[in-house]
């Protein structure tokens, strides 16, 4: 693995999650992460950034999200810090993947995927920021 960390800062009303995903795609490939782990990283980032764009970024012109990713020998660490309204994605009601389409409520499944993919998960409100820290195992 070559690169071991990267940082992306998103400011204001961004056009879409792709503004963060492309640099993360490049980083994960250059870091030599296995294809499955690259995929999981992008799924998580897409969900977290999309939620921030929809709920945390919409009303504030000074909205900011700081994404940090680092690779250790046995784990991939992700840290998302944003200036949106307080929201703990780990406490959000889980969706029921076994419910029929008619019974499912809109939303929530993406956060279910994030919780399912990440091993370690921690949320804190630090000052004016939501801080979500996740880790995924790096296959040895």
Buried (B, 14 or more C-beta within 10 A) or exposed (E): EEBEEBEBEBEEEBEEBEEBBEBBBEBBEEBEBEEEBBEBBBBBBBBBBBBBBEEBBEEEEEBBBBBBBBBEEEBBBBBBBBBBEEBEBEEBEEBEEEEEEEEBEEEBBBBBBBBEBBEEBEBEEEEEBBBBBBBBEBEE
